[in-house]
Amino acid sequence: MSVLVTGGAGYIGSHMTYALVDRGEKVVVLDDLSTGNRSLVSEQASLVEGDAGDEALVRRLIEEHGVDAAIHFAGSIVVPDSVAHPLGYYANNTVKSRALIEACVQAGVKHFIFSSTATVYDADAPQPLGEDAAKNPISPYARSKLMTEWMLEDASRAHDLSHMVLRYFNVAGADPKGRTGQSSPRATHLIKRAAQAALGRVPHLDIFGTDYPTRDGTGVRDYIHVGDLVDAHLLALDALRAGAPSSTFNCGYGHGASVREVIATVEKAIGRPLPVREGPRRAGDPPELIADPGRIKATLGWQPQRDDLDEIVRSALAWERRFNS
Ligand code: UDP
């Protein structure tokens, strides 16, 4: 029995792979290395360079490795790019996910875990967001994810497949053992950018909007440590293997931090001010996104271990120092 991890050379997928091998699972990583990095993949996993949408390849891997569960991280994730290149996003996220699900169904994989996003929700829905909150994905990225959720729902109804959709809020931080972290040089996410600015790798950090209707005028997000997110996947996998029904869960802590609070946390960690530049809002950014994690706690028994912005920031900085140093 082994687990197929698509996108396992990427940020979250590489953490997942370590967590799986750490508990003795056999893991096959399938990654096209377009944004992933070979060096982030645990040596105890089998790394196959290839396309998650290559049905023949996926079927062969499932058969060769005796895969019983797939965890699907591979995909494109930059929201503004998805607005500029919608068809590319639908091809890479939706069409390839369809092929992957098909290969899993045909080759007899019983369980599937899918990385979705809080951006499927209507940003105007009341916060915190429960799983049943109104949906209104605005970007092609968010739509490509919701379309894949629907494909999975339909496929699970029709075939011998059970799945879990995990809707991520703002994932940040790095492996406490320093084995992997966020490595994309083009990363756009706040904590990654702040860590780069802290180490002088980018000249300054932009604050995108200071006039939001929030406590200090900057955007508020529910930052979740990647380690807690990975734990949620392990619980989802165990539940599916134990016969749990297909379900959808939010992954966030239920409270948020503003951009200024994140900056203050980074400044505290490095002991000096960050070079920041205040600017206009970034198109499409809602003021606030906060999860209601009640369902995953009640159903899977998820208990966050690292719900601490200081720890998230410290681990992100430690990784940033190590990576490319
Ligand atoms: N943000 C910012 N400067 C940056 C990157 C992000 O001010 O360089 C803000 C962004 O407007 C949002 C929050 O930080 O309020 C989180 O943005 P991020 O891109 O990390 O994640 P998102 O919530 O967009 O997925």
Boltz pocket constraint, residues with backbone or C-beta under 6 A from the ligand:
constraints:
  - pocket:
      binder: B
      contacts: [[A, 170], [A, 188], [A, 189], [A, 190], [A, 191], [A, 193], [A, 205], [A, 206], [A, 207], [A, 208], [A, 209], [A, 218], [A, 219], [A, 220], [A, 221], [A, 259], [A, 282], [A, 285], [A, 286], [A, 287]]
      max_distance: 6.0
